Amino acid sequence: MFELIASDLRLKGYSVQRDALAPSLISGLLETFTSMAAGELKQAGIGRAHGQQANSEIRRDEIAWIESTHGGAAGRWLEFSAQLQQYLNRTLMLGLFSFESHFAHYAPGAFYRTHVDAFKGQANRILSVVLYLNPEWGPEDGGEMVLYSDQGTQTVLETIQPLAGTLAVFLSEDFPHEVLPAKRHRYSIAGWYRVNTSSTLCIDPPA
């Protein structure tokens, strides 16, 4: 599968793989997420670091960051992400330095308006990853992620159902995307591979 992802990224800048991870891992991740205490979930914001703020007109999901201390299914997800990072660095020479990810929950009616994960030349997010955790999800349930070609034409490249095991990987600067409102609770993981832009005056990412 890593070879397919690398080939897609080289040819078109994005890749969508169905049944990308073992069902046992997907169900374990979903159980980990849904068993979290309410206080562990935070309303998602827009922007980065000290400039981040909540804006319910743009996004209405809630998130919980995945840490290496979580272990279990979350730990296996981080291991998978590290293996993918190593493979892509070796085959595409992307210079990916670190990875961060969070669980994301969209309640019925929640959405995320069209956005890009990184602005050209202004951020160090290189590659975006989305893994879906929703079993038995159908077209009538909504909640698709729509991937567009660019901000100007808004040509639809892919409409991705958030079905358990589906993995989407795409260049963070190049593809605007949005999450359409879902009709039932929708669970996923969103992650980003970064390059290291630290200098003697600035540590990246900021604390």
N, C-alpha and C positions, 0 to 999 in steps of 0.2 A: 504493500500500500504506500509506503514512503516513496517508492520509485514513481508511482502514479501521481502523487502529490507534487513531487519535484518536476515531473514532466509537464503537468498542467501549469504550474507556476512559471516555468520557462516559456511556455507557448502562449498563455493567455492571462497570466497574473492571478488566477484563482483556481480553486479546486473544491469539488463537492464529492465526498465519499460516503456512501451509505454503508451501514453495518460496519463502521470503522473500528469499533472497540467491542470487546466481548460483552455479551448481554449481562453476565454476572457483574462486570465492572460498572456498566451503566446503571443497573438496579442498585448496586452498592452506593454509587454517587447520589442517586435520587434519594435513597434512604438517609444518607448522611445529611443531605440538604433539608429534607422535610422534617427531620427530627431535631433541627436546630431550635434553640429557644428564640422566642420572638425578639428579644433584645439583641440577638446577634445579627439581625438583618437591619440594614440602614437604607433609607431612601437614596437612590442613586442620584448623583449630581452631574453637571456638565463642567468642562474645564479641568484644570489640573492643579494639584498641590494647593497653595493658598488661594488661588483664583477660582477654586471649585465652588459651585453653588447649585442648589436644587432649583429646578424649573419644570413644574408639572405640565407646562404647555409643550415641552419638548420630549420629556421622557417621564414615565411613571412606574418604572420597575424598582424593585428593592434588591439589594445585593449583600453578599457576605464574602469577604476575601478568603481565598484558600491559602493556608500556611503549611509549611513543611512539617510543623508539629502536629497536624491533624492526623496523620497516619492513615491506616486502613485504605479504603477506596480512594480517598483524596490523595494519599501518598502515591498510590499506583498511577493516578492521573498525572501527577507531577513527574513520575518516572517516565511515563509515555511521552510527555511533552519534552523532557530532556533528551530522549532518544531521537525524537523528530528534529529537535534543534541540531543535534550533532550530525544527523544525516544531511539536513539541508545545508549546513555550513560546509560539509565535506563536498557535496555535489554541486551546489550553486554558489558557494563562497559568499554568503550573505553577511557574514560577520556578526551573527546573532550572539548577544552577550548574556542576556538574562531573560527570564520569563515571569510574568505575573498573570494571575487569573482570579476570577471570582464567580461564585454562583449567582444566578440572576433569576428572580421570580417575577413573572408578570401576572397579576390578578386579572380576572375577566374584565375586558375593556381597556387594559393598560397597553401602552404603545411606546415607541421610540421613533421620533420623526427623522427624516432623512438627514444624515450626517456622514462625515468621514472620521476615521479614528486618528488620523494624523494629518496636519497641514504640511504641504511640501516645504521642506527646508526649515521647519519650525519645531519639529518634534523628533524623538528618536524611536517611536514605534515603527517597526518595519513590516511586521507580519501579524495579522489578526487571525484568531482561531475561535470558532464557535462550535461547541458540542451540545447536542440536544439530548434530553433525558426523558422525553414524554412517550410512554407506551401507548399504543392503539390511538394514534392521533390521525384524524382524517381531515380532508379539505374543508368540511363543514365547521371545523373547530377554529379556523382562522390562525392568527399568530405567525404567519409566514415572515421570513426575512426576505426582502426584495433587494437584490444586488443590481446597481445601475452602472452604466458604462462611464458616465462622467456627470458633473454637476450641470453642464449646459444642456445636453440633449435629453437627459433622464431616460435613456434607452434601457429597457429591462434586459438584463443578461440572464438572471436566474431568479426564480421564485422558489424558495426553499422551505418545505414543510418541516416543522420542528419535531420530527419523528425520532424516537430514541435511537441512538447509535449513529445518526447523521453528523458528519464532521465537515465544516466549511473552513477553508484556509484561503486568505487573500491578502494582497499587498495593501497595507494600511492607508497609504497616501492616495491610492489610485481609484478606489471604488466606493462611491457614496452608497449607503444602504439604509434601510429602515425596517422596523419591526411593526407589522400591522396588528391591530387590536385582536386579541384572542377571545374566544367565547368561554374558555375554561382556564383553569390555572395552568400556566406554562413555565417549565423549568429548563434551564440551560446553564452552560458554563461559557463565559467569554474570557479570552486571554490574549496577550500580546507579547511577541518577542521584540526585544529592544537591542539597539546597539549601544555601546558605551560612549557617551559624550562628556565624560568627566574631564575636568582640567584642574590646575592648581587652585583656581578661584571658585570652582563650582563642582559639587559632587552630584552625579546623576545616577539614579533618580533622586530628587530632593526628599528629605525626610518629611 
